[in-house]
Amino acid sequence: MNRRTTSALLALVAVPALLTGCDVRTDGGSGGGAGAGAGAGAEAGSALAAVDTLTVKGRAPKTGYDRARFGSAWADTDSNRCPTRDDILKRDLKDVRYRGGDCQVVAGRLAPDPYSGKDVTFRRGRSQVDIDHLVALSDAWQKGAAQWAPAKRIAFANDPLNLLAVDAGPNRSKGDGDTATWLPPNKAYRCAYVAGQVGVKKKYGVWVTAPEKRAMRKVLSACPDRKLPTGPAPTSAPPRFRAD
C-alpha cells in the first residue's frame, strides 16, 4: 500500500471518530471535567436525580430571621378546621385518641419514631413528640426564604411535605442543620429523610450549599431508585393569613 492510499484510509476513519467523540453528548454537557457523571446511576424521577436540579449557593446571613416571619404556628392553611400540628399527629401516630371529636389529638404512639427507631408515646401536654420541619425554617431563611412573599413562607411552614412527627430528643439536637451537618441517628431512615429534604427544597426553590449537595448525593447514592417525594399543598397560603 503506497503513502497516498494510506492517507486516504486514515481520513475515512477520522470522520466517524469526530462524530462520535467525547465532545458530542446527549446529556447537554461537555466532555470530561470534575462534574462529569455526577448523576450516574440516578433514575428519572428519583430523589438522587433531583439533587442535580437544586441551585447551589453559599449560606446567607441569618439576619432578620424570626419564627413569626413564617406566620403563627400551625395555621390551618388547608381550611379543614384542624391546626396543622394535629393533622400531622393524626397522619403519623398509631392508636390515636381524640378530645371532643376527631381533631384534637390527645394520645398516640410513634411506632417507631423515624429518627431514633424507638417507640415513643405521645400524650398531649407532656409529650416527647415534636413536629419537625424537615427543612428547618432558619435553614430556609438563609437559603432564599428571606426574599419570599409572606404567603409563601406561611405555606412552607405548614406544608405536610415538610413536616414529620418525631422523637423530641433527636429533633432538638438537629436544630437548623442541613444534610451536611445533621442526619437521623437511625441509619435506616436516612434515605427517606434526605429524599424528603430534596423534595421540599425543589418544590419551594430553596437552594443548597456545595457541602450539602455532596452530602445529599452521598446518602442517596445508596438508594438511587428512591422516588422524589411530592405533595399537593399549594406554595402560597390563603390571603387571610399574615406573617410579620
Buried (B, 14 or more C-beta within 10 A) or exposed (E): EEEEEEEEEEEEEEEEEEEEEEEEEEEEBEEEEEEBEBBEEBEEEBBBBBBBEBEEEEBBEEEEBEBEBBBBEBBBBBEEEBBBBBBBBBEBBEEBEBEEEEBBBBBBBBEBBBBBBBEBBBEBEEBBBBBBBBBBBBBBBBBBBBEBEBBBBBBBBBBBBBBBBBBBBBBEEBEBBBBBBBBBBBEEBBBBBBBBBBBBBBBBBBBBBEBBBBBBBEBBBEBBEBEBBEEEBEBBBBEEBEBE
